[in-house]
Structure formats: structure tokens, C-alpha cells
Amino acid sequence: MKTILIAVLFSFCSMVSAQSKKEEAPSFSIDVAIAPEIGQPPYDGRLLLMLSSNDAKEPRFQINDGLDTQLIFGINVNGMNADQVQTFDASVFGYPYASLASVPPGDYQVQALLHVYETFNLATGQTVKLPMDNGEGQQWNKSPGNLYSKPFQITITKNGITAPTVVMDRIVPPIKEAADTEWIKHIKIKSEKLSAFWGRDMYLGAHVLLPKGFKEHPEATYPLMVFHGHFPTDFDGFRTTPPDTDTEPEYSDRFRLEGYNIVQQQEAYNFYKRWNEPDFPRFLIIEIQHPTPYYDDSYAVNSASQGPYGDAITYELIPHIEKEFRGIGEGWARFLYGGSTGGWEALAVQVKYPDDYNGCFAACPDPIDFRAYCLTNIYEDSNAYYYASDHKSLEVPSHRNYLGQIQSTLRQGNHLELVLGDKSRSGQQWDIWEATYSPQGADGYPKRIWDKRSGEIDHQVADYWRENYDLRYVLERDWEQLGEKLKGKIHIYCGDMDNYYLNNAVYLMEDFLERTTDPYYDGEVLYGDRAEHCWNGDPELPNAISRLRYNSMYVPKIMERIAKSAPKGADLSSWRYR
């Protein structure tokens, strides 16, 4: 009996001790709620919790892929009401720390934000939940209608986190649309093609820069220049007045230049003066607004998960603009240009619609050969995040400066995207490539090119990418049909120290173009020595200046192209008034 009693007492003491240790274990969790008086719950979306050790700005404006990023954690919510509390604990995936339990002790500003999702009933039969663009160009941290909280300070110790519930009591307000001016007009049309795909009304927009004398010359019809790129809030790089005298100079980290904001204003004014010179050809220039629920633009091609954006832009939006503003409206009089995303789009649209455009000028294009998908060969590599090695773990870089110094890796950037949104819903770079190039999964979302956590590549998805969006492969495969249609139309420019290693794919494209002689492509591929992203073909000026001259720098080459290729009887005079 005595032995049994001792055993019972020992067992009881062990239970008390274990329970005490359990109660004393560090608690790494933070609760988030919606203020009862706000919005129209219930909400679907991505709930984000951010911590920042830097109080210079709100945490939501300090999340990025660079060395100065702050911390973020994310979970999906479905039907979240004001009376519900969502708990972020140590199991929630985060960036750059995978868990709250890994965050170093210290004082932090904490903030929560709900990136609101809407429901889309697709023409393909699936139902998906995605963030609708609300006029901001798919920016999760400032999208109108998103809920967020005011930052406040919390303390993290080795014993855990002590913090009150983070309450989202604010809504990002609507954005005021740009107003028409004498020179710049704004167009917005409902796209029947896109509306049918998305199961709701979907719109395309554009900012149109009118030529000098547009009203005074009603007899004139005009060639069209299409400037592709990220979502523009208004027509960029054009102003009718000199730089503001009271503007405070701002330093550009990217270009290591003081007063770069004033330089931008001056260049915009210089373009206005050039636009009005007697010898400057009279064109229409447009910048397109085509954000999708996946990104700030569609990449201007048809795709399985985003729908027929290529057809909608080429066959709905552009003809509408040409009709409204007296465009010539024929393929020989349309030209494409842009950098980075816009560089890929310019080349891709020219390749996919060879008869509808008469030349592309693609600067620093996103990967145009997926054997050099930045630093990954998606066809031969097994893992995107790590170099192959039996005994060493070395991460693949994703960003460098002009000296080759690394700021981020592919794994880190993709993990940030995974925190911002699963199922390709982050609204960031790697996910939009996936949303554009991938086949649609059974759930309605794009199939992953690689596992977002591990980096393991799905080569069946890679094969689909190759057949549909690897521009070098498509050109080589179809050159017998495309060669004559594209002769003289392809111009590509890239810095040989592009920050994202985009020059590697350009080298591969150039190899194909230069060795193909039946017919020879008769265009150009040029490189900027030690030039970073986004070098656009000017060997005389620094990139900081030349990037501000997109709207005029290709005009001489466009005029040469028109002179060589315009069909007999084409209007070459009505728009050449002085």
C-alpha cells in the first residue's frame, strides 16, 4: 500500500509539474479582429499581420523582397465577421521568419490588413476567390476597400508576446480617377470577351496622348504607339510646365542620384516641348490599363486563368481608341514598346499578333526563353531555389546590383509571395508569370510551376509553358510561318548587368535570331555595358535618363519602318503637318 501511495503521489506531482510547465511555456500568438462598426462583413480574403522594428512608416508600406523588409504573416479567411477573432500563432507561415516563434525579442509596431477577395464564377465552370482591382493597380497595401488597423507598439520577449487584440477599424478609401486635359484623354470600355470569361462586367482602360493640332486638323488620321508596362494611374512622363520651383529634391537609391524627382519633372516637360516641335511626327500614344484579379496588368496575351486579354486589347480596346481619335486603324501603323513587363508584352503581342502590329521595341524584357527563367532552367533543373549539389546547399539569387552584389534569393521572394497569398494570389511577379503561363487547375487557379515552399519544379507544367509562352521556342518552332511576317519588326535591348538576370534569356534569343537566315529577322539586339534594369537601347545616356525618354527615343526607327513597309496608297501625309 505504501509503495502504491508513493507511486500515485509521484504521478500526481509529475502531472502538476507538466501542467505548470505547459502553462508557463512561451506564447507566440496575436489575435486579430474587425471593428463592429466597419464595412460590410462577412469578408473573404487574405488576412495579413505585420511587425516592424522601424516606425518611419506604417508596416504595410515596409514589406518587400529587399534587405530592408519588415515582417509579415498571412492566413486565408472565409466569411469573417466582426465577432470573430483570428489567431496568428507559431504555426502560421511568415516572411522573412517562417514563424512568430522565430522573431527576435524586441519592440515592434504591429498592424493587420485584410486584402479582400471577391467571388468569380468563371466561364470554365469553376468558382474562384480573388482580389478585384479597385483602381490602384493591384496593390494589396493600398487597395480601396481593404480593412486595416492603426499601428501600435508591442513587445516580444523570450517568454512570448503580450499584446491586446489587433482591431481593423479603417478602410482604404476610393481612388479619384484622372481627369481629362487638353492633351490627355481617358478611355474605359466594357470588354465583352473578358466579361464572358470572368462571369461579371470587366473593363479595359487607356490614357491617350493626343498629337499637336488634333482639333485643328480633322482631316488627319494617325499612327498609334502602344506603350506597354505596369498599371499607369495617368499618362506618365508628360507635363506642360517646367519643374515646380518649390519641389524638395529627393534622393534615388536606385540610380544613386540626388534630386531625381526634379529630373523626372524636367524630362516630362522636355518631352512636351519635343512633342510640339514642327518636325516631330504626329502620333497617338496610349498607355493601357488592364489589371486583372492576379496582377496590375494581364501581360496582354490570352491565358487559361486570366482569359482572353490579348484578344480583348487588340480587337476591342485598340479599335475603339482608333475610332474615337482618328487612328489609321491598320497593322502597318501600329507599334509596340515598353520595358520589363512591358518589354515582354511588346515582343509577345508582336509574336502572337504578327499582322496587327508593325514593330516592337522590347527593353529589358521579362524572360523570353525559359531555359533562362532568370537563373532557372525550368526544363532541366529539378529545383528552382537551390543549385544541384550532393553535399552543398546554395540558394539561387534573384536580384543583384550592377556590381553583382546580391540582395535577395529566389526562395525568399517566393516565400514572401506565399505569405501574401496562396494559389498564385499574391499579386506579385512570380505569381503573375504563373497566372499567365500555366494551365488552369481543377480548382480554377493556375497550376504551380514549382512547389512554393520547396522549389521542386513540375515539368509537365513547364512543358505547357514552353509550347505557349516561351517566346524563343515559339519563334523557332513556327518561324516558317512567322518569319516573313516578323521580318524587320523585332528590336530587343537589355543591360548586361540586369538586376534580375534577364539578359541571359536575351542572349539565347539572339542566338536563335542571328543563326536563322530563312528569312533573317532583320532587326536588332543590343546590350548596355554594366547597365542595370531597365536599359532601353541608348548607349549615350545613363539609364536614369534614357528610361524617361521611351515616348520619343524609338520614333526615328518607327519612321524608318513606316517608310519601308507602308502599303501602296497608305496615308503617309495627313499626319505629317507642322
Summary of the structure (lengths in Angstrom):
residues: 578
radius of gyration: 26.9
end to end distance: 113.9
largest distance: 114.6
contacts: 1881
relative contact order: 0.11
helix: 29%
strand: 25%
